Amino acid sequence: MEEKILQPRRGAIAKCSLGRIGLITSESMQHVIYGDKTEGFSWVGIQLTDGEVNGVGGDEGKVIKQKIGSVWMSREPKVICYIDDIIELIEENFNITI
């Protein structure tokens, strides 16, 4: 079976290169300034998990604390699913309308 690769878009639940899960809220990639003060373009959204990650790039060697609801971003997010697909599953399996 061929694996379907989901593309980043608003409403996608995705994993960043640090392994953190976020919900993409931007319509397209945005110009951002990263924690290490470098600039680039990333998909932007909100963090869906709490935890700590080891920094990369200019933040290498640092432990970065992240909380649910904080800013999340990724240059190349690995999309897990889309929020509208989850809503559809909930509606079908629990017989409710969201």
LINKAWO-V746992 format. One record per residue. N is the residue number from 1. PHI is phi in radians with two decimals (NA if undefined). Layout:
n: (N;N)
phi: (PHI;PHI)
This chain:
n: (1;2;3;4;5;6;7;8;9;10;11;12;13;14;15;16;17;18;19;20;21;22;23;24;25;26;27;28;29;30;31;32;33;34;35;36;37;38;39;40;41;42;43;44;45;46;47;48;49;50;51;52;53;54;55;56;57;58;59;60;61;62;63;64;65;66;67;68;69;70;71;72;73;74;75;76;77;78;79;80;81;82;83;84;85;86;87;88;89;90;91;92;93;94;95;96;97;98)
phi: (NA;-1.39;-1.33;-1.47;-1.67;-1.51;-1.58;-1.12;-2.89;-1.03;1.63;-1.51;-1.68;-2.49;-1.93;-1.56;-1.13;-1.55;1.53;-1.54;-1.72;-2.46;-1.88;-1.23;-2.01;-1.41;-1.33;-2.72;-1.14;-2.05;-1.26;-2.34;-1.99;-1.35;-0.99;-1.55;1.32;-1.41;-2.05;-3.13;-2.06;-2.53;-1.30;-2.15;-2.91;-2.07;-1.24;-1.86;-2.40;-1.54;2.68;-2.14;-2.30;-1.46;-1.15;-2.23;1.07;-1.20;-1.76;-1.02;1.59;-1.73;-1.78;-1.87;-1.51;-2.27;-2.14;-0.95;1.64;-1.35;-1.13;-2.20;-2.65;-2.72;-1.27;-2.36;-1.17;-1.69;-1.28;-1.60;-2.94;-1.96;-1.06;-1.16;-1.20;-1.16;-1.06;-1.06;-1.10;-1.09;-1.07;-1.20;-1.52;-2.01;0.92;-2.27;-1.93;-1.80)
